[in-house]
Amino acid sequence: MLEIIENTVPITEETQLPKWIITDARGNMKVNEIVFCKDFLKTRILKYINGQFRDIFGEVLEEEIEQEIFHILSTYFYEGIPYRLKNILKTLKFKCFSKPPEVCEDEIHLLNGVLKTNGIFYT
């Protein structure tokens, strides 16, 4: 017997779906991963450096990002979420990829500026 899943949006003709949901000729809903990632990154600034997601506060675990994406997807889908989640996460890694920043060994970055090892402070 099917169970009604809480927090899912009942899909009717009047339902306004996100831009990242595509409906094919048979009425099956699919996820456009690139558009999803663009929307996701509007609310979250991420970089993928050396195999890790990072934001302005440091490393972000993949599990945290998966959890956020799961909650978004589970609003519209009740099956196939792990498959969609895996594909979105791979796309997000490509979208957020960045080379490691260059290390300047004569600078210390502070909240209000940069302190050079020779004692000069820049704001």
Secondary structure, 3 states (H helix, E strand, C coil): CCCCCCCCCCCCCCCCCCCCEEECCCCCEEECHHHHHHHHHHHCCCEEECCEEEECCEEECHHHHHHHHHHHHCCCCCCCHHHHHHHHHHHHHHHHECCCCCCCCCEEEECCEEEECCCCEEC
